[in-house]
Amino acid sequence: MHPNPTFRAETHARNLGYARDRGFGALSINADPAPLIAHVPFVLDKDGRVADLHLVRSNPISRAVTGPMPAVIAVTGPDGYISPDWYDVADQVPTWNYVAVHLRGTLVPLEAEALRGALDRLSAHFEAQLLPKTPWSADKMDPDALDRMLRMIRPFRFDVTDIDGTWKLGQNKEDGVRLAAAGHLTSAPVGQETALLAALMRGVGPKH
């Protein structure tokens, strides 16, 4: 997380809501000789205290976690390079604006019996966002084919103990300077979801 408190002033509720809406992040645990990382979809419960997720059995994290283990899920949002020229004021330097939320907690391996329910919750969560499409469910699969696939993955519970977020949107700049940069960022080719990032930049004010 960025150390400047100006970029870390969002509420717990907004950070939680952002992570829930994204539902995808980089799961990381400590390991030797280096941390292990896996990119995973997840579903948070209504209180934001527990997330369902799963890993393929051959994933290094899946093999390493034999009991509860500290872990982090990093949820990234839009990001983009900010050119100093866009501010239209002197003596500025390049920077990178972005949104990121970190969920910290404990990764807990579950028994195989927990897998089907976790997968059903995961698919239902994302299928509901595709309406008016008729939601897919595992009931549409041949039972034998489903069973073969289930044997390839392991269910996990992520117990959330802390949530923090960085919303680096130029809050340390005056309105005119920040809005000028946002105008250029909308169609910039360097970054991800730059139009969304620009919209977020327009929605904040300077915090000195």
HUURWO-V152582 format. One record per residue. PSI is psi in radians with two decimals (NA if undefined). Layout:
# HUURWO-V152582
psi = {PSI:PSI}
This chain:
# HUURWO-V152582
psi = {2.55:2.36:-0.33:2.05:-0.33:-0.57:0.07:0.58:0.01:2.69:2.78:-0.73:-0.69:-0.71:-0.77:-0.80:-0.66:-0.79:-0.72:-0.76:-0.69:-0.88:0.43:2.36:3.12:1.96:2.29:2.45:2.73:2.50:2.97:2.14:-0.02:2.79:2.64:2.49:2.41:2.48:2.10:2.49:2.66:2.83:2.16:2.52:3.08:-0.46:-0.13:0.40:-0.34:2.41:2.42:2.38:2.95:2.81:2.55:2.52:-0.52:-0.10:2.39:-0.62:-0.73:-0.69:-0.56:-0.52:1.78:-0.13:3.12:2.35:2.41:2.48:2.90:2.45:2.03:2.06:1.99:2.61:-2.62:2.65:2.76:2.59:2.40:1.99:2.41:-0.51:-0.46:-0.39:-0.45:0.51:2.76:2.83:0.85:2.84:2.78:2.65:3.13:2.11:2.61:2.91:2.33:2.42:2.32:2.24:2.16:2.48:-2.55:2.25:2.15:2.09:2.47:2.85:2.73:-0.51:-0.35:-0.18:-0.85:-0.76:-0.70:-0.72:-0.67:-0.72:-0.69:-0.89:-0.67:-0.67:-0.82:-0.59:-0.59:-0.40:-0.06:0.11:2.53:0.20:2.43:2.15:2.40:2.59:2.80:-0.30:-0.31:-0.20:2.69:2.27:-0.68:-0.71:-0.72:-0.74:-0.69:-0.72:-0.67:-0.57:-0.25:-0.15:2.81:2.44:2.57:2.65:2.38:1.92:1.99:2.19:-0.34:2.53:2.25:2.70:2.61:2.19:1.45:1.68:0.35:0.43:-0.32:0.08:2.68:2.76:-0.89:-0.68:-0.80:-0.73:-0.58:-0.75:-0.71:-0.64:-0.67:-0.59:-0.51:-0.74:0.35:2.51:-0.07:1.88:-3.07:2.37:0.85:-0.54:-0.69:-0.74:-0.74:-0.72:-0.71:-0.66:-0.60:-0.34:0.06:2.84:2.96:2.47:1.72:NA}
